[in-house]
Amino acid sequence: MPNAFTPNGDSKNDFAVVIPIGIKELKYFSIYNRWGQLVFSTRDSSIGRNGKFNGKELAKATFVWTAEATDFKGNLISRKGIVTLIR
């Protein structure tokens, strides 16, 4: 997972997305704002966050992400971190 993204439409780093290396199944990928409000969630590793919430573009900010997946051996993998939205 990259630690920053720039959703400015230049097709470079426009989405906060999971990079599913060694992952068989993504159970969830969720992003929360600083107040703990869920602003994005998916179970599809090809879908990423585009910097909008309820159809409105968000200002630059730092968000917390959590993800859980299963690898090809059946092991559960849980990760969390931060990602910064840069405008």
CORURWO-V211176 format. One record per residue. RES is the residue in one small letter. PHI is phi as a letter, one per 30 degrees, with the letter a starting at -180 (none if undefined). OMEGA is omega as a letter, one per 40 degrees, with the letter a starting at -180 (none if undefined). D_CENTER is the distance of its C-alpha to the mean C-alpha in whole Angstrom. Layout:
RES&PHI&OMEGA&D_CENTER ; RES&PHI&OMEGA&D_CENTER
This chain:
m&none&i&7 ; p&d&a&9 ; n&c&i&10 ; a&a&i&10 ; f&b&a&10 ; t&b&a&13 ; p&d&a&13 ; n&c&i&17 ; g&i&a&17 ; d&d&i&19 ; s&i&i&17 ; k&b&i&16 ; n&h&a&12 ; d&d&a&11 ; f&b&i&8 ; a&d&a&5 ; v&b&i&5 ; v&d&i&6 ; i&c&a&10 ; p&d&i&12 ; i&d&i&15 ; g&i&a&17 ; i&c&i&15 ; k&d&a&17 ; e&b&i&15 ; l&d&i&12 ; k&d&i&13 ; y&a&i&10 ; f&b&a&6 ; s&b&i&6 ; i&b&a&6 ; y&b&i&9 ; n&d&a&12 ; r&d&i&15 ; w&c&i&17 ; g&i&i&15 ; q&d&i&14 ; l&d&a&11 ; v&c&i&10 ; f&a&i&7 ; s&a&i&8 ; t&a&i&8 ; r&c&a&11 ; d&c&a&11 ; s&d&i&9 ; s&d&i&11 ; i&c&i&9 ; g&b&i&6 ; r&d&a&6 ; n&c&i&9 ; g&i&i&10 ; k&c&i&12 ; f&b&a&13 ; n&h&i&16 ; g&i&a&17 ; k&c&i&17 ; e&d&i&16 ; l&d&i&15 ; a&d&i&16 ; k&e&a&15 ; a&a&i&14 ; t&c&a&12 ; f&b&i&9 ; v&c&i&9 ; w&b&i&6 ; t&b&i&8 ; a&b&i&8 ; e&b&a&12 ; a&b&i&13 ; t&c&i&17 ; d&d&a&18 ; f&d&i&21 ; k&c&a&24 ; g&j&i&22 ; n&d&i&21 ; l&d&i&18 ; i&c&i&15 ; s&b&i&14 ; r&b&i&11 ; k&b&a&10 ; g&a&i&10 ; i&b&i&9 ; v&b&a&8 ; t&c&i&10 ; l&d&a&11 ; i&c&i&14 ; r&c&none&17
